[in-house]
Amino acid sequence: MRGDGDVSRRTAAAADASRVQQLPGTAPCTPEALCEAAGELRPRAAGQAGEAPEASTAEDAGAPAVAGPCGAESSHHTLRRLRSFVHCVAGSPIVQSALLYLEQQGEHPTALPASQAAAGPAGRTAAAGVEWTLAQLLALWLRAGYTHARESALLSTLWVLESAHSAWRSPASICLSTYTKFVGAFSQEVVRRLTDDWPASFNNLKLALVEAQMDLLQRTSWRVRLDLAADVLPCYAMLFCTTLLGEPKLWTGQRAAPALPPTPTVGAEHREWAAAMRHLCAVICEKSRRLKAHAQACTSTRLPTPECEEERERPAKRQRTTSST
């Protein structure tokens, strides 16, 4: 598969079968394996530009795709996968830079109910924004059956989400250029590592992105369309609300989802990362607001510079004339 291929054409054909069957029995990852790749792409891009990147580990390679956010898997396994996702998002300046670009440009992939997916833009009750992009990212990542989060997998998942909504976002080079545009807003050290040899770093990042995308599409059998109620809303609740276990009511946009009495350990940790994710989204929105204000200030019209008195009183330049002989 080519990196600049058009994902939207093939995902449209698979829109009617947007869910795959839950397959039991993926082993939970160990605590040491959680978010191993917060710096997965960056060291490879800076110091190992000549090596072929790895999109997934042997543990992930054998993991089956799952249908939804929880499916039939245990709450303990769901908790470990969700914790890994949250830690990787919070620890990856490149993922945060990609979210900032989408927020600054207003180009978040929109989550729509299945009944409105084929409708025109008028009258849509769309859910778009940093929070909803993260919820879609989690939903598709869970569907792929990953056991722990890696930076390349999250970036490729975001790329697939964008490509499914717009063919203009299908080329890998275009997406990666925009994803790395605001890395400096989150980590100057990562910028220094990448720019030591930017052509090699960019090529290495692109190879990892394309390989991870191929792995994601194979895991999901090209079923990357998400339904707002069935897929996205549960992930939104898991990321930003204080309910994880049991069967909480889905958030409908009218009021906050009711919180169930959590256990002393799981509930406390979940509340902490829900607050951390809300804080991250607030930081991204604030950085976007400042970028827009700075751009507007730079493009505003300058006040006219008053002319000096001597410039206004200076006579017109004399024209040289040729004398007739």
Secondary structure, DSSP 8 states (H G I E B T S, - for coil): --TT--HHHHHHHTGGG-------------GGGTTTBTTSHHHHHHH-TTS---SS-HHHHT----SSSSTTS-HHHHHHHHHHHHHHHHH-HHHHHHHHHHHHHT----B--GGGTTS-STT---B-SHHHHHHHHHHHHHHTT-SS-BHHHHHHHHHHHHHHH-GGG--HHHHHHHHTTTGGGT-HHHHHHHHTTHHHHHHHHHHHHHHHHHHHHHHHTT-----IIIIIHHHHHHHHSS--SS------SSS--------TTHHHHHHHHHHHHHHHHHHHHHHHHHHHHHHHHHHS--------HHHHHS-----------
